[in-house]
Amino acid sequence: FFFFCSLWIIKSITPLAEFFASPTAQAAFRLAFQPGGSLHLWCPPFGSGVTTTTGNNDLAAALQCSGFSNEKFAVQFAQFAQNSFYSVADDLSYFLETFLFTIATKTFLRYEQLMVLLDSIRKFYSTIKVIVADDNFEPEHITGENIQHYIMPPAQGWFAGRNLAVSQVTTKYFLWVDDDFLFTEKTKIEKLVEVMEAVPELDVVGGSLKENQFYFSLIYEEGEETEGGCLYRKSNKKLHSVPGYPQCFLASGVVNFFLARTDAVQRVGFDPKLQRIAHSEFFMDGLGYLLVATCGDVSIDHQHVARSAHYRKFRKPTKDDSEFKLQLHFFKNHLKCIKYG
């Protein structure tokens, strides 16, 4: 085993050359290279201190044998974040459909529309993985190559299904679509991927639904500590354009057709308490955590199908649903009001 150690300990009253000849430095170096020592021992360049991943006993022993057992040291323990890497293939289309993004959707009482959606996906993306979260009362078996169908308990709701679907994504990005959407020649997901790859700060990039972008901005107005603030959702309110992509600009939220960075969305999540009235709430929870943009040159179509009475019964929120959402916003988001415009 080869251990890497970057060491820098400076005591304010000790000259640098004198320090490296001291027992403290020698003991610290021995500490990093012994079996019980640290794979990475790093010490801050200012002040006297040690940052290490080693055990407390080894660190104490090293300081004691160095002759500094009666002195005080600031000890800081840090956990370094791990990077994620994705494979690159020579065939760009294979790479896009295998490694870069997955399509995810949630279905309820709309199997006929779901099958039309899946057929349209296969027309333009023949091998891409599709994840379907399904909370129907009477689940049907969905067949097809590279389709993952997850059955849920009945009527768990919109965000619970989103959580399940996104939890199974293993690619860098996922594309969210509703189960009654329709892929067309203008549904060029690779264009959204290009924007996300060129601007890695972005977490979500939305497209257009029937060439309507349906974007909005969220403006927070701070209130009293006990009452909370107010959040204003302003439709068609855009911010500045994305550098290098004039057809795209920043916003706070987008339509239900978006490409998202998987790890970023998984960190924010979808609150499963919201079963019927839920879309803007995801972007409200992500405010300050997700950088969102919308691009007008990528669009998807919507199937023109009449909704059944049974479906409308579950889709339309009740008064209790609306009141519960306001209560949730107050206790979770500390908001006394939400205004739409």
Secondary structure per residue as TSV (DSSP state, phi and psi in degrees):
chain	resnum	aa	ss	phi	psi
A	1	F	-	360.0	138.6
A	2	F	-	-114.1	122.1
A	3	F	-	-100.1	138.9
A	4	F	E	-104.4	130.5
A	5	C	E	-133.9	121.5
A	6	S	-	-112.6	116.6
A	7	L	-	-123.0	133.6
A	8	W	-	-153.4	100.1
A	9	I	-	-119.2	123.9
A	10	I	-	-125.3	123.9
A	11	K	-	-93.0	133.6
A	12	S	T	-56.4	-28.8
A	13	I	T	-101.3	4.6
A	14	T	S	-110.0	123.9
A	15	P	-	-61.7	152.8
A	16	L	H	-60.5	-48.7
A	17	A	H	-62.7	-40.1
A	18	E	H	-65.7	-36.2
A	19	F	H	-64.2	-46.1
A	20	F	H	-67.1	-17.6
A	21	A	T	-91.1	-2.4
A	22	S	S	-81.8	159.5
A	23	P	H	-61.5	-27.3
A	24	T	H	-61.5	-49.5
A	25	A	H	-63.2	-43.8
A	26	Q	H	-64.0	-39.7
A	27	A	H	-67.9	-38.5
A	28	A	H	-65.6	-39.9
A	29	F	H	-64.8	-41.1
A	30	R	H	-62.0	-36.9
A	31	L	H	-60.6	-40.2
A	32	A	H	-71.9	-24.8
A	33	F	H	-102.8	1.0
A	34	Q	S	-88.4	159.5
A	35	P	T	-56.6	-35.0
A	36	G	T	-89.7	7.1
A	37	G	S	-85.0	-165.4
A	38	S	-	-97.7	144.4
A	39	L	S	-72.3	-22.4
A	40	H	E	-147.7	106.4
A	41	L	E	-110.2	115.3
A	42	W	E	-129.4	138.7
A	43	C	-	-124.8	135.6
A	44	P	-	-64.1	148.6
A	45	P	S	-77.2	-10.2
A	46	F	S	-122.5	137.7
A	47	G	S	77.5	-175.9
A	48	S	S	-104.5	122.1
A	49	G	E	-172.3	166.5
A	50	V	E	-136.3	129.9
A	51	T	E	-117.9	121.6
A	52	T	E	-151.3	158.0
A	53	T	-	-104.9	12.9
A	54	T	S	-82.3	170.9
A	55	G	-	-74.2	156.2
A	56	N	H	-62.3	-38.8
A	57	N	H	-64.0	-43.5
A	58	D	H	-64.7	-39.8
A	59	L	H	-66.2	-43.2
A	60	A	H	-63.7	-40.5
A	61	A	H	-64.4	-39.9
A	62	A	H	-64.5	-41.5
A	63	L	H	-70.7	-35.9
A	64	Q	H	-67.1	-43.4
A	65	C	H	-72.6	-15.6
A	66	S	T	-84.6	-9.0
A	67	G	T	93.2	9.1
A	68	F	-	-112.1	26.0
A	69	S	T	-66.7	-23.3
A	70	N	T	-97.5	3.4
A	71	E	S	-99.8	159.7
A	72	K	-	-99.6	133.6
A	73	F	-	-127.4	141.0
A	74	A	E	-82.3	120.3
A	75	V	E	-110.7	124.9
A	76	Q	E	-123.5	130.2
A	77	F	-	-107.6	128.0
A	78	A	-	-124.6	142.7
A	79	Q	-	-109.5	121.3
A	80	F	-	-86.0	137.1
A	81	A	-	-71.9	146.4
A	82	Q	-	-97.7	136.2
A	83	N	-	-82.4	154.1
A	84	S	-	-107.0	136.8
A	85	F	-	-122.5	145.9
A	86	Y	-	-126.7	139.6
A	87	S	-	-68.7	154.0
A	88	V	-	-121.0	130.5
A	89	A	-	-109.0	157.4
A	90	D	S	-68.6	-36.7
A	91	D	S	-82.4	110.7
A	92	L	H	-62.4	-44.2
A	93	S	H	-63.9	-40.4
A	94	Y	H	-63.8	-41.5
A	95	F	H	-61.8	-46.2
A	96	L	I	-60.4	-46.3
A	97	E	I	-82.4	-16.3
A	98	T	I	-103.8	-39.7
A	99	F	I	-113.5	-30.0
A	100	L	I	-89.6	-43.8
A	101	F	E	-146.1	155.4
A	102	T	E	-124.0	148.7
A	103	I	E	-97.4	132.9
A	104	A	E	-128.1	143.7
A	105	T	E	-152.0	167.0
A	106	K	E	-127.6	135.0
A	107	T	E	-125.4	145.6
A	108	F	S	-156.6	116.2
A	109	L	S	59.1	25.5
A	110	R	-	-141.4	52.2
A	111	Y	H	-63.0	-38.6
A	112	E	H	-61.1	-45.1
A	113	Q	H	-67.5	-37.2
A	114	L	H	-60.2	-43.4
A	115	M	H	-66.2	-34.5
A	116	V	H	-65.4	-42.4
A	117	L	H	-58.9	-48.8
A	118	L	H	-62.0	-39.9
A	119	D	H	-63.5	-39.4
A	120	S	H	-69.2	-34.6
A	121	I	H	-62.9	-46.3
A	122	R	H	-67.4	-22.1
A	123	K	H	-66.2	-32.4
A	124	F	H	-112.7	-25.1
A	125	Y	-	-133.8	92.9
A	126	S	S	-73.1	-26.1
A	127	T	S	-120.7	-1.6
A	128	I	-	-64.8	144.4
A	129	K	-	-73.9	137.1
A	130	V	E	-122.9	127.3
A	131	I	E	-108.1	127.7
A	132	V	E	-120.7	120.7
A	133	A	E	-96.6	130.6
A	134	D	E	-132.5	116.8
A	135	D	-	-119.1	36.3
A	136	N	-	-67.9	156.2
A	137	F	S	-70.1	-36.6
A	138	E	S	-125.6	86.7
A	139	P	-	-61.7	140.6
A	140	E	-	-108.7	152.3
A	141	H	-	-79.6	124.2
A	142	I	-	-102.1	121.1
A	143	T	-	-108.2	158.4
A	144	G	-	146.7	153.4
A	145	E	T	-70.9	134.2
A	146	N	T	59.1	39.7
A	147	I	E	-115.3	126.1
A	148	Q	E	-106.4	117.6
A	149	H	E	-111.8	116.7
A	150	Y	E	-112.1	118.4
A	151	I	E	-88.0	130.9
A	152	M	-	-110.7	166.2
A	153	P	S	-59.9	151.6
A	154	P	T	-61.1	142.4
A	155	A	T	52.8	44.5
A	156	Q	-	-76.6	-21.7
A	157	G	-	110.1	169.0
A	158	W	H	-62.1	-53.4
A	159	F	H	-76.1	-30.5
A	160	A	H	-62.1	-40.9
A	161	G	H	-67.2	-38.7
A	162	R	H	-61.9	-44.2
A	163	N	H	-58.8	-44.9
A	164	L	H	-61.9	-49.0
A	165	A	H	-60.8	-47.6
A	166	V	H	-69.2	-29.5
A	167	S	H	-65.0	-20.1
A	168	Q	T	-97.2	0.4
A	169	V	-	-76.2	131.5
A	170	T	-	-116.2	1.9
A	171	T	S	-94.8	167.7
A	172	K	S	-61.5	-40.6
A	173	Y	E	-124.5	162.1
A	174	F	E	-136.3	149.5
A	175	L	E	-106.1	121.8
A	176	W	E	-95.0	132.9
A	177	V	-	-137.8	153.6
A	178	D	-	-80.2	159.8
A	179	D	T	-75.2	-5.1
A	180	D	T	-114.4	23.2
A	181	F	E	-85.8	173.6
A	182	L	E	-146.8	120.9
A	183	F	-	-72.1	141.7
A	184	T	-	-132.9	-175.4
A	185	E	T	-63.7	-20.3
A	186	K	T	-90.6	-0.4
A	187	T	-	-89.5	76.5
A	188	K	-	-100.1	89.5
A	189	I	H	-65.2	-29.3
A	190	E	H	-61.7	-26.3
A	191	K	H	-68.0	-39.7
A	192	L	H	-67.6	-39.3
A	193	V	H	-60.5	-41.5
A	194	E	H	-59.0	-43.2
A	195	V	H	-64.8	-45.4
A	196	M	H	-63.8	-38.7
A	197	E	H	-70.8	-36.0
A	198	A	H	-75.5	-28.5
A	199	V	-	-124.0	82.3
A	200	P	T	-66.5	-11.2
A	201	E	T	-71.8	-21.0
A	202	L	-	-71.8	142.5
A	203	D	-	-112.2	-31.4
A	204	V	E	-138.8	132.2
A	205	V	E	-129.7	118.1
A	206	G	E	-94.4	160.1
A	207	G	E	-112.8	-152.2
A	208	S	E	-115.9	144.5
A	209	L	E	-104.2	111.0
A	210	K	T	52.7	41.4
A	211	E	T	67.3	17.9
A	212	N	B	-114.5	123.7
A	213	Q	-	-81.2	-26.0
A	214	F	-	51.2	44.5
A	215	Y	-	-91.6	165.9
A	216	F	E	-154.5	163.8
A	217	S	E	-117.3	152.8
A	218	L	E	-117.0	125.2
A	219	I	E	-120.8	123.5
A	220	Y	E	-100.8	131.8
A	221	E	E	-116.7	115.3
A	222	E	-	-68.2	141.0
A	223	G	-	-121.2	-163.3
A	224	E	-	-67.4	153.3
A	225	E	T	-60.4	-38.8
A	226	T	T	-81.0	-28.1
A	227	E	T	-93.6	-29.2
A	228	G	-	90.0	175.2
A	229	G	E	-100.7	-171.8
A	230	C	E	-120.5	144.6
A	231	L	E	-118.3	128.2
A	232	Y	E	-107.9	123.8
A	233	R	E	-104.2	113.8
A	234	K	E	-110.7	114.5
A	235	S	E	-69.3	146.2
A	236	N	T	58.1	27.9
A	237	K	-	-102.2	113.0
A	238	K	-	-111.3	160.5
A	239	L	-	-105.1	-155.4
A	240	H	-	-75.9	162.6
A	241	S	E	-72.7	159.6
A	242	V	E	-79.2	128.0
A	243	P	T	-54.9	127.6
A	244	G	T	85.8	-8.0
A	245	Y	E	-135.9	81.7
A	246	P	E	-63.5	-19.6
A	247	Q	E	-79.8	-4.8
A	248	C	E	-119.4	144.5
A	249	F	E	-146.9	159.3
A	250	L	E	-75.0	149.0
A	251	A	E	-151.4	-178.3
A	252	S	S	-99.5	-26.4
A	253	G	B	-154.3	157.2
A	254	V	-	-136.2	178.0
A	255	V	-	-69.9	171.3
A	256	N	S	-73.8	27.1
A	257	F	-	-131.9	96.9
A	258	F	E	-150.4	151.8
A	259	L	E	-99.9	133.7
A	260	A	E	-135.0	150.5
A	261	R	E	-75.4	118.9
A	262	T	H	-58.0	-49.2
A	263	D	H	-65.6	-34.3
A	264	A	H	-67.0	-43.8
A	265	V	H	-69.8	-36.8
A	266	Q	H	-63.4	-31.5
A	267	R	H	-68.8	-36.0
A	268	V	H	-81.1	-49.2
A	269	G	-	76.6	173.1
A	270	F	-	-118.9	122.7
A	271	D	-	-68.3	112.6
A	272	P	T	-69.2	-9.6
A	273	K	T	-67.9	-22.3
A	274	L	-	-90.6	108.5
A	275	Q	S	-101.4	-36.6
A	276	R	S	-116.6	-48.8
A	277	I	S	-95.3	97.9
A	278	A	-	-162.6	116.0
A	279	H	S	-164.2	-62.0
A	280	S	H	-57.2	-29.3
A	281	E	H	-62.9	-31.7
A	282	F	H	-62.6	-44.5
A	283	F	H	-72.5	-27.6
A	284	M	H	-65.6	-44.2
A	285	D	H	-66.6	-28.2
A	286	G	T	-89.6	-0.5
A	287	L	T	-61.1	123.2
A	288	G	T	91.1	-12.8
A	289	Y	T	-112.0	-30.9
A	290	L	-	-114.0	133.2
A	291	L	-	-96.9	119.9
A	292	V	E	-116.8	142.5
A	293	A	E	-140.1	165.2
A	294	T	E	-134.8	140.5
A	295	C	E	-124.7	127.4
A	296	G	E	-84.6	-6.9
A	297	D	E	-93.3	1.6
A	298	V	E	-122.6	123.5
A	299	S	E	-136.2	163.0
A	300	I	E	-135.3	154.2
A	301	D	E	-98.4	169.1
A	302	H	E	-123.1	131.9
A	303	Q	-	-72.0	135.5
A	304	H	-	-93.8	86.3
A	305	V	-	-130.7	133.6
A	306	A	-	-67.5	137.3
A	307	R	-	-81.9	137.7
A	308	S	-	-72.0	159.1
A	309	A	H	-63.2	-36.7
A	310	H	H	-63.0	-42.7
A	311	Y	H	-66.3	-43.3
A	312	R	H	-62.4	-31.0
A	313	K	H	-60.5	-38.9
A	314	F	H	-86.1	-28.2
A	315	R	H	-74.2	-41.0
A	316	K	S	-73.1	123.2
A	317	P	-	-72.7	147.5
A	318	T	-	-89.3	171.5
A	319	K	H	-61.1	-38.8
A	320	D	H	-63.3	-37.9
A	321	D	H	-60.9	-45.4
A	322	S	H	-65.4	-42.3
A	323	E	H	-67.1	-38.6
A	324	F	H	-63.6	-39.6
A	325	K	H	-62.7	-40.8
A	326	L	H	-64.7	-40.6
A	327	Q	H	-62.7	-41.5
A	328	L	H	-63.1	-42.7
A	329	H	H	-61.3	-36.9
A	330	F	H	-69.4	-49.3
A	331	F	H	-78.5	-31.9
A	332	K	H	-90.8	-46.5
A	333	N	H	-99.6	-3.5
A	334	H	-	56.0	50.0
A	335	L	E	-115.0	130.3
A	336	K	E	-89.8	-17.1
A	337	C	E	-158.0	153.0
A	338	I	E	-131.1	127.5
A	339	K	E	-120.2	142.6
A	340	Y	E	-117.0	141.3
A	341	G	-	-161.3	360.0
